[in-house]
Amino acid sequence: MNQYDNTNSGALFKNNRKTEEKHADYSGTLNVNGTDHWISAWLRTDKNGNKFMSLFVKRKDGTAARPDQAAKFKQAVKKNFPDADLDDSVPF
């Protein structure tokens, strides 16, 4: 039996446990270039009455989806707070 290659694919499933409006209507997983992500979707309606899905994607490994933003943030902190300790290592 061949193993299924799920690269660049994903699936959404209806959220049957939704109890608040902010909870996603659908959720699932997505693989992009070999990296696994969580994906959430909300059903929305625009001002013209057209229905669409609003999406949110987050890496499963917890790293930033756009690592360049983290680097820019660190640069801004260093510039504005030169004495700030930005050591990311765990202290133990």
C-alpha positions in Angstrom: 0.0 0.0 0.0 1.4 3.4 -1.0 1.5 6.1 1.7 -0.7 9.2 0.8 1.3 12.4 0.1 -0.7 15.2 1.8 1.8 18.0 0.8 0.0 21.2 -0.2 -3.4 19.9 0.8 -5.8 20.0 3.8 -9.3 19.4 5.1 -11.9 21.4 7.0 -14.5 19.9 9.2 -17.7 21.4 10.6 -17.3 22.5 14.3 -20.1 20.7 16.1 -18.9 22.0 19.4 -19.2 25.7 18.6 -20.8 27.5 21.6 -19.8 31.1 21.0 -19.9 33.3 17.9 -16.1 33.8 18.0 -15.6 30.1 17.6 -14.7 28.9 14.1 -17.5 27.3 12.0 -15.0 24.9 10.5 -11.5 23.7 11.5 -8.9 21.3 10.3 -5.4 20.9 9.1 -3.4 22.1 6.2 0.0 21.2 4.8 2.0 23.9 3.0 5.3 22.9 1.4 5.7 20.1 4.0 4.8 22.3 7.1 1.7 21.4 9.0 -0.8 24.1 10.0 -4.1 24.4 11.9 -6.8 26.1 9.8 -10.0 27.7 11.0 -12.9 29.1 8.9 -15.8 31.4 9.7 -18.9 31.7 7.5 -19.4 35.4 6.7 -21.7 37.6 4.5 -20.4 40.8 2.8 -22.3 44.1 2.5 -23.8 42.9 -0.8 -25.2 39.7 0.7 -22.5 37.4 -0.8 -21.4 34.5 1.4 -17.7 33.8 1.9 -15.3 32.1 4.3 -12.9 34.0 6.4 -9.7 31.9 7.2 -7.0 31.9 9.9 -3.9 29.7 9.6 -1.4 28.9 12.3 1.6 26.6 12.2 1.3 23.5 14.3 4.9 23.8 15.6 4.1 27.2 17.2 6.6 29.2 15.2 5.5 32.4 13.5 3.9 32.0 10.1 5.9 35.0 9.0 9.2 34.8 10.7 10.3 38.1 9.2 7.8 39.9 11.4 9.5 38.5 14.5 12.9 39.8 13.3 11.5 43.2 12.6 9.9 43.4 16.0 13.2 42.5 17.7 15.0 45.2 15.7 12.4 47.8 16.7 12.6 46.8 20.4 16.4 47.0 20.3 16.3 50.4 18.6 13.8 51.9 21.1 15.0 49.9 24.2 18.7 49.3 23.8 19.0 47.8 27.3 16.2 45.3 26.8 17.2 41.6 27.2 15.9 39.8 24.1 17.6 36.4 24.9 15.2 33.7 23.6 16.9 30.9 25.3 15.2 29.0 28.1 16.8 30.0 31.5 17.2 26.4 32.8 
